[in-house]
Amino acid sequence: MGDFVSLKSPDGSYSPSDYVNWITKFGYKWVFLTIDWFDFTEVLESGEYSEFTITPEQDEVITALDNNGIKIIYCLVYYEPVEIDVPFNFENLEAYLVKNPDNEGRFRTEGEIQRYLDYVRFIVHHFKDRIKYYQILNEPLNGIIGQYVKSEDYINLTKRVVPVIRDECPDAKIMVGSVFGLPNGPGCIPSEPSCYEYLFNILNSDAMLLVDGISFHPSPDLSPEYNSACYLGVPCEDIKEGYYEYYQQTIQEIKEVATSHGFKGEYITEGPTFACQVLPPQTHYYSDVVAAKYYGRSIIMNLNENITVILPLGAGTLKRRVIRNLCTIMAGAEPVSLPIEIQSESTNIKSYSFSLSNGDHLIALWTDGVAVDEDPGVKATLISHGFSPQKVMDIDVLNGFEQQLVVNIENGNLLIHNLLVKDYPIIIRLIDITSS
């Protein structure tokens, strides 16, 4: 799990060492960053375009992260001025939207491509001793002039830039995608009808043979509360499990299509973000406690798919607590299939199992309906078939406490009676007493 930060314009409120100390104490193992702004709207607001300059403060942060064992993903964005007579603000956003992608999309000309290649070479050459992961652009389907790239042009750019990165850093891991709105977000302009289709244009290309990572941004509006999977035109009644089931089906499809085109690398997700304050373009907002619960669920779901989770924290005390607790609890956890059975009057209990290197196992449980501020929970019996006697701990990631559970052994099976399952992940840790 990791943080998401731009080093473009340090505000002076913290030193590089303060930031690195915070990252390590929080429990993050990754940082997704750039010395530029991530989006062109930020560039327009600040007036700060990409330059062949790295400040001492930016360099110090990256060195300190590397020295502390934090893996860095560098986002290779590059922004140049555009000629539009209307002053930029979000009220005038319409003037900055792409209307004709064939003429207004980026990286169509050799000159623009070459300028990007020169900038990529400059960045990778400078950081190659400290950074091994590089992502090609951020949200290239964003419909703002100065950021949007047609999918076929993005594929062509990938083919051009990969040799440059590998020439400077032969052991680099190169990521593509960075597509927002999965699984169901609408496209920004008519030529790219959906975020889903934009990503799959990339996945179905021969560029998959050249790269080592695929990144995507789950839709910030998706939760069981809004069942946004219906927006794809799929009748809601045909989606029996709601968003979570549909999202996981999308992940499986991403993996199958990428693999079929020769991809053998890693997967990274940036988000989703469940906002508890106004945060355009999001349209749905949650209380701090409900946002924290959905964060917990989405983290477990992605880790179960061996996906690195990058989370911009934003506001919300409880969601930070949940993320920090999961950083600690899930460190080194690997998805595994455990022979467990859950008996309950509730029919919507989700469970995911993980193994730890010391022989312990983790089981994450929650009721998969709409989360609420005050959830009384439901009782369940958890049966772990064929397990030897264990010490079993119950970890509450929202409230930040753990307690030992009373267990029974019947016919070689471990039973936990009267387990209270909530609408956010409760982690059951099965401690291998034979190795402790």
Sequence and secondary structure as in RCSB ss.txt:
>XXXX:A:sequence
MGDFVSLKSPDGSYSPSDYVNWITKFGYKWVFLTIDWFDFTEVLESGEYSEFTITPEQDEVITALDNNGIKIIYC
LVYYEPVEIDVPFNFENLEAYLVKNPDNEGRFRTEGEIQRYLDYVRFIVHHFKDRIKYYQILNEPLNGIIGQYVK
SEDYINLTKRVVPVIRDECPDAKIMVGSVFGLPNGPGCIPSEPSCYEYLFNILNSDAMLLVDGISFHPSPDLSPE
YNSACYLGVPCEDIKEGYYEYYQQTIQEIKEVATSHGFKGEYITEGPTFACQVLPPQTHYYSDVVAAKYYGRSII
MNLNENITVILPLGAGTLKRRVIRNLCTIMAGAEPVSLPIEIQSESTNIKSYSFSLSNGDHLIALWTDGVAVDED
PGVKATLISHGFSPQKVMDIDVLNGFEQQLVVNIENGNLLIHNLLVKDYPIIIRLIDITSS
>XXXX:A:secstr
 EEEEE SS  SSS HHHHHHHHHHHT  EEEEESS SSHHHHHHHT    S   HHHHHHHHHHHHTT EEEEE
E        SS   GGGGGGGB S HHHHSSS SHHHHHHHHHHHHHHHHHHTTT  EEEE S TT  BTTT   
HHHHHHHHHHHHHHHHHH TT EEEEEEEEEETT B SSTTS BHHHHHHHHHTSGGGGT SEEEEEE TT STT
T GGGGGT  GGG TTHHHHHHHHHHHHHHHHHHHTT   EEEEE     SS  TT      HHHHHHHHHHHHH
HHHHTTEEEE    S HHHHHHHHHHHHHTTT EE    EEEEES S EEEEEEE TTS EEEEEEE S   SS 
  EEEEEEETT    EEEEEETTTTEEEE   EEETTEEEEEEEEE SS EEEEEE TTT 
